[in-house]
């Protein structure tokens, strides 16, 4: 049976931690608009071609209103980050969204990120020192990948990094589409809301030099700013987004570069390739997670197929990033690839707000590892790396390394 | 080479500033693109073309030779 004669289960299971499932190439070639069954049992439409994914992500008629009554539920329990009502508190489109984006976006400019670089480098070096002191093998995920982005985003938001275990749990209940029941997810979200409300109130009483304090200082909606609930949801969103995504990507990037050690050797010889190597790792991430769901507000045609209003579409950026019609030798890792217009951060008005932050963190980690641990290698065969199951954002359970 | 930017489309991703800081900047107050040099020298053309190609909002326009 071929992919266009059956309904695929989505996410498509994959045996390999770093390689894509073979269905991606088959879908791109023969069935670019595919019917899939989600963990909830609901149906959705999966897009895998570069041109289609790019077009849909930038088209405002494909909304993020996944809490519409006829939208597909992504997880069996109907919870999870995409179906959450929280997602509706910040405007989805138009001027309202752009206004929000620009209020928050000033914190994520390339220049701000460059200014954070020395502090990030210092944190990364300290974490590497600690890992080395504990001795090989280390776990690059637990020792470096997770703590670094958490320290950075906590500092930007002015929340104590000491609370990071709680954030990690709340974040996981929002981002894991299969592990938690509805009661547990609801309870975790309520705790998270309480925590962040308290934090916003504390910042109002005693402002600091952080993103939330400055959002409060702009004033309420009548003064061109955000409401308290919008500030709270923004804080929660940034904490979750600034947490698992880059954290997982650090482990995946280093694994990809060490899986074929000639890649690592090339970077040691040509450190100026760090920037393009980071982009290429993002493009080739075969374990990127769920992709981005969209809900159709009206009938639209994609790749010759008419999609009715009310369709839930899943954009697989990871499949699109391996489309031969968009990238020469798409399956190959070319550390100097340029330009590299991959879709790992989405596209258009909703493309990742924190992408300059993520890029800077990934570049800093790679620079520090190349400099401090040039002999770094995987401590297990690549076949033994295991995926984290059920996450909206894919990752590896552990990345055992020695040096 | 002539460079134009579309402020209304810009989503503040900052890729252009990371790739060609001699030509692009971002406004401090909202992260929107600022064009520093609409006619950059030949040594910057490759970087500007890369910045335009990877802009997630397709907010950078190029015209002319080079």
Interface residues (C-beta under 8 A of the other chain):
Chain A: X58 X101 X102 X103 X105 X106 X108 X109 X110 X111 X113 X275 X338 X339 X340 X341 X345 X346 X347 X348 X349 X350 X351 X352 X353 X355 X356 X359
Chain B: X9 X11 X12 X13 X14 X15 X17 X18 X21 X25 X26 X27 X28 X29 X30 X31 X32 X49 X50 X53 X54 X56 X57 X58
